[in-house]
Amino acid sequence: MAEKGLSSDGEIRGALSELPGWKQQGKGISKTFDLKGFKGAMAFTGTVGELAERADHHPDILIQFTKVTLTLSSHDAGGITDRDLRLARQIEAAAKDQLA
C-alpha cells in the first residue's frame, strides 16, 4: 500500500530542518554528498543501495567522481512521504564516517 504524501511545503520544510543539506526539489528531496575519493563514493553508493533495498525504496543516484547526489521520491504517492524521510535519516547515519 502506498504511503500518503506529506501535505504541505511547511510540513516538508519542518521535516527537512532535521536533515542538514537535504532540499526539496520538485516532488522529491535531494542531497549531494562529498566522499573520500572515488572509491569512497562507490562504497557509499553500495551502502545506500543496501539500505534502499531493505526499505524497498529506491533513490535516483548520480555519481560524479567524489560526489554522490541522491534524490528520494515516493512516485506511487505522487511526492514526498515519511518513507523518503526515513531513508534519508538512515543514509545520513551511514554517511558520517565516509564523508570527506
C-alpha positions in Angstrom: 0.0 0.0 0.0 1.3 3.4 -0.9 2.1 5.9 1.8 0.3 9.2 1.9 2.4 12.2 0.7 3.3 15.0 3.1 0.5 17.6 2.9 2.3 20.9 2.7 5.6 22.6 1.9 5.7 23.7 5.5 5.4 20.1 6.7 8.2 19.1 4.3 10.4 22.1 5.4 9.9 21.2 9.0 11.0 17.6 8.4 14.0 18.7 6.3 15.2 21.0 9.1 16.3 17.8 10.8 18.2 16.6 7.7 21.1 19.1 7.1 21.8 19.6 3.4 18.7 17.9 2.1 16.5 20.1 -0.1 13.1 19.8 -1.7 13.4 19.6 -5.4 10.0 19.3 -7.2 8.3 16.1 -5.9 11.4 14.8 -4.2 14.2 15.5 -1.7 17.9 15.7 -2.7 21.4 16.0 -1.3 24.9 15.8 -2.7 27.5 14.1 -0.5 31.2 14.7 -0.9 33.0 11.5 -0.2 36.7 10.4 0.4 37.7 9.8 -3.2 36.1 7.8 -6.0 36.5 4.5 -4.1 34.7 6.1 -1.1 31.9 7.3 -3.4 31.4 3.9 -4.7 31.4 2.3 -1.3 28.9 4.9 -0.1 26.7 4.1 -3.1 26.8 0.4 -2.2 25.7 1.2 1.4 22.9 3.3 0.1 21.8 0.5 -2.2 21.7 -1.9 0.7 19.6 0.5 2.8 17.3 1.2 -0.1 16.8 -2.5 -0.9 15.9 -3.2 2.8 13.4 -0.3 2.8 12.0 -1.4 -0.7 12.5 2.2 -1.7 15.0 3.1 -4.4 16.6 6.5 -4.9 17.9 8.1 -8.0 21.7 8.1 -7.7 24.2 10.3 -9.6 27.9 9.6 -9.1 30.4 12.3 -10.1 33.9 11.3 -9.1 33.8 12.0 -5.3 30.3 13.4 -5.2 27.1 11.4 -5.0 23.8 13.0 -5.4 20.7 11.2 -4.1 17.1 12.0 -4.9 14.3 10.4 -3.0 10.6 10.5 -4.0 7.6 8.2 -3.5 6.4 8.1 -7.0 3.5 5.9 -6.1 2.3 8.6 -3.7 3.0 11.5 -6.1 5.6 13.1 -3.9 7.5 13.2 -0.6 6.4 10.8 2.1 7.6 9.7 5.5 9.3 6.8 3.7 11.6 9.2 1.9 12.5 10.9 5.2 13.1 7.6 7.0 15.5 6.5 4.3 17.2 10.0 4.3 17.8 9.6 8.0 19.3 6.1 7.6 21.6 7.4 4.8 22.7 10.3 7.0 23.7 7.9 9.7 25.6 5.7 7.3 27.4 8.6 5.7 29.0 10.1 8.8 32.3 8.2 8.6 32.5 8.2 4.8 32.4 12.0 4.2 35.5 13.9 3.0 
